[in-house]
Amino acid sequence: MQRKRIYNIGIAVIIISTLLSPLSYITIGKVEKGKVVRVTFIYYDLPILPSSSHPVIEFEYDGKTYDINGEEDQKYLVGDEVKVIFYPWKPEKAKEFSIIGLFIDTLVQLPIGLLIWWAFFKSFPKLFMPSEAPLSLYNLVYKYKQKKPDKGISDLHISIRFFIYLLIIIIVIALLNALWSIYKEMLSENLPYQVGVGIIAVILILLFTIVNKVRKG
């Protein structure tokens, strides 16, 4: 019951956290009319990603002019009027006032967050399980020794084991390097936030899976 309760609490936290930003914009945000001043095309350095476009929306607030990027591949033309919503104390962080503009991050983050949470629980089935034995290093090591798999990497010849572990290390390093590259692309705004989060989630799931398999031998 404890494990199931923690799992349900995690789901609730993920749902609330992904909905918090758009709901706060709707609750306390200010709406103004903006205008599309140009359409920008983006070409990524990563060959697996197609090119995309987004409108640049200009609006005025409190005597100042601000530019924001609209959502990707919107069918806007230069001169079209678009409503924007923003916090009065941070107009430079405005968003397009539409379902897509407000909830696109939630639609991407929510399933990814739930998938990572589910994969995490699946990878560690004994996590948060109540135990009658006191928690200590000896008990953890003893239980680990008692639960050896019937057949695994540890049963193979030492040369084969060395090759497998070397291959695993190379894969992990490549995945970590990919994480760093995606993170830098997101910081430099060369990669949309939604796309970057999606790729990072897939890489993290792969890393969780690899660690779990190695841990089980």
Secondary structure as UniProt FT lines:
FT   HELIX           2..28
FT   STRAND          30..42
FT   TURN            47..48
FT   STRAND          52..61
FT   TURN            62..63
FT   STRAND          64..69
FT   TURN            72..73
FT   TURN            78..79
FT   STRAND          81..87
FT   TURN            88..89
FT   STRAND          90..96
FT   HELIX           99..123
FT   TURN            125..128
FT   HELIX           137..146
FT   HELIX           153..155
FT   HELIX           158..187
FT   TURN            188..189
FT   HELIX           193..215
//
